Amino acid sequence: MSPSATLVVWTSAWLHGAAAADDVLDALQIWAELHEVVADDDGTATALDLPGPDEMPAAPAMLLAALRRTQAGDGRLVLPVPGDTRGLGGNGPLNATAVRAGQAMVLPEAGLGIVPRLVADQVIRWTVFDLPEIIPPEHVPLGEAEHGLADAMRQAAATLVDLDVARHRPNVRKDIEAVIANQPRPVWPDGMPPRSLRVLQRADEVAAILEVAAGDSPGGAMSASATRGREEALRPLTNAVRRARCAAVEEAVRVLSAHADKRR
């Protein structure tokens, strides 16, 4: 998972009254001990009453206050890669920064994008950008994403065989288990839909397989052509993980928001 996924789910729950502001801030602690916020440019800083890029960063509570003032709607998780930046609204600073980070939170109704970056040990800085344009979100049904992920899991196992990963890494199963064990364990709001949780867990498992498959064996070396072949073999599986994570977060936001609105 990612810090952006945590912020998307918890902020959406908070904006609908299903969580307290302190719950949002506490949930972020799994990713870093300290979180800070700046705006990417002075205009955005003035509009949101946040520090600009050359000023002392603010605490994340100020970001929540800014989102409340802008009456931001539900957030969306975007996991961009070079060549696929759908959901970021065109080229610009947000696009480039999000691709480098591999993640972003987008708030279409507020016209904002927020990207985290590790700036020091246990310190994440969240930068707030203007969204260049409001674009219709790409909706991927969770069932479709889950089916694609199941196919990806089968393909991942076959790919490990085709790449002969087991021979190059005789402890591959332990390596995969170690990657999974070292992953952060996000805390989610009450009412988090079980299906979203299941898909997120499976996505983490496939991502761990891909991480091991993409790594060179200790002391090993691969030819350039073999490396390219491996990357091409793993790319569709990586895309399936991205789609599944975004769909699971979108479904979680939808369910949590709907339940909160019904209780009002």
C-alpha positions as CSV (number, residue, x, y, z in Angstrom):
1,M,0.0,0.0,0.0
2,S,1.0,3.6,0.2
3,P,0.7,6.8,2.3
4,S,-1.6,8.2,-0.4
5,A,-4.1,5.3,0.0
6,T,-4.2,5.9,3.7
7,L,-4.8,9.6,3.3
8,V,-7.5,9.1,0.6
9,V,-9.6,6.6,2.7
10,W,-9.2,8.4,6.1
11,T,-9.7,11.9,4.7
12,S,-12.8,10.9,2.9
13,A,-14.2,9.2,6.0
14,W,-13.4,12.3,8.0
15,L,-15.0,14.7,5.5
16,H,-18.2,12.6,5.8
17,G,-18.1,12.6,9.6
18,A,-17.2,8.9,9.9
19,A,-13.8,9.7,11.5
20,A,-12.2,12.3,13.7
21,A,-9.3,14.5,12.6
22,D,-7.1,12.8,15.1
23,D,-7.9,9.4,13.6
24,V,-6.6,10.6,10.2
25,L,-3.4,11.9,11.7
26,D,-2.9,8.7,13.8
27,A,-3.4,6.5,10.7
28,L,-0.6,8.3,8.9
29,Q,1.9,7.5,11.7
30,I,2.5,4.0,10.2
31,W,4.3,5.6,7.3
32,A,6.4,8.1,9.2
33,E,6.7,9.7,12.6
34,L,6.5,13.2,11.2
35,H,4.3,14.6,8.4
36,E,4.5,18.1,7.1
37,V,2.6,20.1,4.4
38,V,3.5,22.8,1.9
39,A,1.8,24.2,-1.3
40,D,3.7,23.8,-4.6
41,D,3.3,27.5,-5.5
42,D,2.5,30.8,-3.8
43,G,-1.0,31.1,-5.4
44,T,-2.1,27.7,-4.1
45,A,-0.6,28.6,-0.7
46,T,-2.6,31.8,-0.5
47,A,-5.8,30.2,-1.6
48,L,-5.5,27.4,1.0
49,D,-3.8,29.3,3.7
50,L,-0.8,26.9,3.6
51,P,2.9,27.7,3.6
52,G,4.5,28.1,0.2
53,P,7.4,26.1,-1.2
54,D,10.0,28.4,0.5
55,E,8.3,28.6,3.8
56,M,8.4,26.5,7.0
57,P,6.1,23.5,6.4
58,A,2.9,23.2,8.4
59,A,1.4,20.3,10.4
60,P,-1.0,18.1,8.5
61,A,-3.9,19.4,10.6
62,M,-3.7,22.6,8.5
63,L,-4.2,20.5,5.4
64,L,-7.4,19.0,6.8
65,A,-8.6,22.4,7.7
66,A,-7.9,23.6,4.2
67,L,-9.8,20.7,2.7
68,R,-12.8,21.4,5.0
69,R,-12.8,25.1,3.9
70,T,-12.7,24.1,0.2
71,Q,-15.6,21.7,0.8
72,A,-13.5,19.0,-0.9
73,G,-15.4,15.9,-1.9
74,D,-14.1,12.3,-1.9
75,G,-10.5,11.8,-2.8
76,R,-9.1,9.3,-5.4
77,L,-6.0,7.3,-5.3
78,V,-3.7,7.6,-8.4
79,L,-0.7,5.4,-8.9
80,P,1.0,6.8,-12.0
81,V,3.9,5.4,-13.9
82,P,5.8,6.8,-16.9
83,G,3.5,6.6,-19.9
84,D,0.3,6.2,-17.7
85,T,-0.6,9.3,-15.8
86,R,-4.4,9.0,-16.1
87,G,-6.2,10.9,-13.3
88,L,-3.7,13.7,-13.0
89,G,-5.3,16.1,-15.4
90,G,-2.5,16.6,-17.9
91,N,1.1,17.7,-17.9
92,G,2.5,20.0,-15.2
93,P,4.3,19.9,-11.8
94,L,1.7,17.6,-10.3
95,N,2.1,15.1,-13.1
96,A,5.9,15.0,-12.9
97,T,6.1,14.9,-9.1
98,A,3.4,12.2,-8.8
99,V,5.2,10.0,-11.4
100,R,8.4,10.3,-9.4
101,A,6.6,9.4,-6.2
102,G,4.5,6.7,-7.9
103,Q,1.4,7.9,-6.1
104,A,-0.9,10.8,-5.4
105,M,-4.2,11.8,-3.9
106,V,-6.5,13.7,-6.2
107,L,-9.5,15.7,-5.1
108,P,-11.4,16.6,-8.3
109,E,-14.1,18.7,-6.6
110,A,-11.5,20.9,-4.9
111,G,-9.2,20.9,-7.9
112,L,-6.3,19.7,-5.9
113,G,-3.6,17.0,-6.1
114,I,-1.5,16.0,-3.1
115,V,1.8,14.0,-3.3
116,P,3.9,12.6,-0.5
117,R,7.7,12.5,-0.5
118,L,10.1,11.1,2.0
119,V,12.4,14.1,2.8
120,A,14.3,12.6,5.7
121,D,14.3,9.5,7.9
122,Q,10.7,9.2,9.3
123,V,9.6,12.5,7.7
124,I,7.1,12.7,4.9
125,R,6.3,16.0,3.2
126,W,2.9,16.4,1.5
127,T,2.9,18.9,-1.4
128,V,-0.4,20.3,-2.5
129,F,-0.8,21.2,-6.2
130,D,-3.5,22.7,-8.4
131,L,-5.1,20.1,-10.5
132,P,-4.5,21.3,-14.1
133,E,-7.9,20.2,-15.3
134,I,-10.9,18.4,-14.0
135,I,-11.2,15.1,-15.9
136,P,-13.9,12.4,-15.5
137,P,-12.4,9.6,-13.2
138,E,-11.7,6.3,-14.7
139,H,-14.0,3.8,-12.9
140,V,-12.8,0.2,-12.7
141,P,-15.3,-2.1,-11.0
142,L,-13.8,-3.8,-8.0
143,G,-15.0,-7.2,-9.3
144,E,-13.2,-6.6,-12.6
145,A,-10.0,-5.5,-10.8
146,E,-10.2,-8.5,-8.5
147,H,-10.5,-10.8,-11.4
148,G,-7.6,-9.2,-13.1
149,L,-5.6,-9.6,-9.9
150,A,-6.4,-13.3,-9.7
151,D,-5.2,-13.7,-13.3
152,A,-2.1,-11.7,-12.3
153,M,-1.4,-14.1,-9.4
154,R,-1.5,-17.1,-11.7
155,Q,0.7,-15.3,-14.3
156,A,3.1,-14.3,-11.6
157,A,3.6,-17.9,-10.6
158,A,4.1,-18.9,-14.2
159,T,6.5,-16.0,-14.8
160,L,8.7,-17.0,-11.9
161,V,9.0,-20.4,-13.5
162,D,9.7,-18.9,-17.0
163,L,12.3,-16.6,-15.6
164,D,13.8,-19.5,-13.6
165,V,13.8,-17.3,-10.5
166,A,13.8,-20.3,-8.2
167,R,17.1,-21.5,-9.6
168,H,18.7,-18.1,-9.3
169,R,17.1,-17.5,-5.9
170,P,16.8,-20.9,-4.1
171,N,15.2,-19.1,-1.1
172,V,12.6,-17.3,-3.2
173,R,9.6,-18.3,-1.0
174,K,11.3,-17.0,2.1
175,D,12.3,-13.9,0.2
176,I,8.6,-13.3,-0.7
177,E,7.5,-14.0,2.9
178,A,10.1,-11.5,4.2
179,V,8.9,-8.8,1.8
180,I,5.3,-9.3,3.0
181,A,6.3,-9.4,6.6
182,N,8.1,-6.1,6.3
183,Q,5.2,-4.2,4.7
184,P,3.4,-1.6,6.8
185,R,0.1,-2.7,8.2
186,P,-2.3,0.3,7.7
187,V,-5.1,0.8,10.1
188,W,-8.5,1.4,8.4
189,P,-11.7,3.1,9.5
190,D,-14.5,1.1,11.1
191,G,-16.8,-0.1,8.3
192,M,-14.0,-0.7,5.8
193,P,-15.6,-3.1,3.3
194,P,-14.2,-6.6,3.6
195,R,-13.9,-7.0,-0.2
196,S,-11.7,-4.0,-0.4
197,L,-9.5,-5.3,2.4
198,R,-9.2,-8.7,0.6
199,V,-8.2,-7.1,-2.7
200,L,-5.7,-4.9,-1.0
201,Q,-4.1,-7.9,0.8
202,R,-3.9,-9.9,-2.5
203,A,-2.4,-6.9,-4.2
204,D,0.3,-6.7,-1.6
205,E,1.0,-10.4,-2.0
206,V,1.4,-10.1,-5.8
207,A,3.5,-7.0,-5.3
208,A,5.8,-8.9,-3.1
209,I,6.2,-11.7,-5.7
210,L,6.9,-9.1,-8.3
211,E,9.5,-7.3,-6.1
212,V,11.4,-10.6,-5.6
213,A,11.1,-11.6,-9.3
214,A,12.4,-8.2,-10.4
215,G,15.4,-8.3,-8.1
216,D,18.8,-9.9,-9.1
217,S,19.9,-12.8,-7.1
218,P,22.7,-12.1,-4.6
219,G,25.9,-11.8,-6.5
220,G,24.1,-12.5,-9.8
221,A,24.0,-10.6,-13.0
222,M,21.7,-10.6,-16.0
223,S,22.3,-9.6,-19.5
224,A,20.6,-6.4,-20.8
225,S,18.3,-8.5,-23.0
226,A,17.3,-10.8,-20.1
227,T,16.6,-7.8,-17.9
228,R,14.4,-6.2,-20.6
229,G,12.6,-9.6,-21.0
230,R,12.0,-9.8,-17.3
231,E,10.6,-6.2,-17.2
232,E,8.3,-6.9,-20.1
233,A,7.0,-10.1,-18.5
234,L,6.3,-8.4,-15.2
235,R,4.8,-5.1,-16.5
236,P,1.2,-6.4,-17.0
237,L,1.3,-7.9,-13.5
238,T,2.4,-4.6,-12.0
239,N,-0.4,-2.8,-13.9
240,A,-2.9,-5.3,-12.4
241,V,-1.7,-4.5,-8.9
242,R,-2.1,-0.8,-9.5
243,R,-5.6,-1.2,-10.9
244,A,-6.6,-3.4,-8.0
245,R,-5.3,-1.0,-5.4
246,C,-7.0,2.0,-6.9
247,A,-10.3,0.1,-7.4
248,A,-10.2,-1.2,-3.8
249,V,-9.6,2.3,-2.4
250,E,-12.4,3.8,-4.6
251,E,-14.9,1.1,-3.3
252,A,-13.8,1.7,0.3
253,V,-14.4,5.5,-0.1
254,R,-17.8,4.9,-1.7
255,V,-19.0,2.5,1.0
256,L,-17.6,4.5,4.0
257,S,-19.1,7.7,2.6
258,A,-22.5,6.2,1.9
259,H,-22.7,4.6,5.4
260,A,-21.7,7.9,7.0
261,D,-24.3,9.9,5.0
262,K,-27.0,7.4,6.0
263,R,-26.3,7.9,9.7
264,R,-26.7,11.7,9.5
